[in-house]
Amino acid sequence: MSSGQDLVNALREQRVLLIDCVDAMKVLGRKLGEAEYKYRIAYRKEVFRLHEVDKVAWTACSDLAKGDEINFDVAKLRFKRDVYKSDYDTALEKINAVKLEMRLLEGEIREERGVS
């Protein structure tokens, strides 16, 4: 069993980790937003180009705009967006795990001090 001071130190470490995770999530959120913005602009331009320049029917433009072997710029942007989304979701899960760990440590500290 850990001593009271060890538990308090572990709780402090978790608080620092939580702050770091929130800061990282802010950065990742901005990267995700920028990636989403770039993807949507490129996708819209490609849909419009396919219809106006290549004379593709509107109904087919959406699927074709997502990329092929020759023109995969939109697909690369979507991939980048998806990677940032995954990173963002992972940061959110880490924050939740840290918060849970903090609650567990707080419970152990209360138990050791005899506080309900």
Protein Blocks (a to p, Z undefined) as FASTA:
>chain_A
ZZfklmmmmmmmmmmmmmmmmmmmmmmmmmmmmmmmmmmmmmmmmmmmmmmmnopafklm
mmmmnopfklmmlmmmmmmmmmmmmmmmmmmmmmmmmmmmmmmmmmmmmmmnopZZ
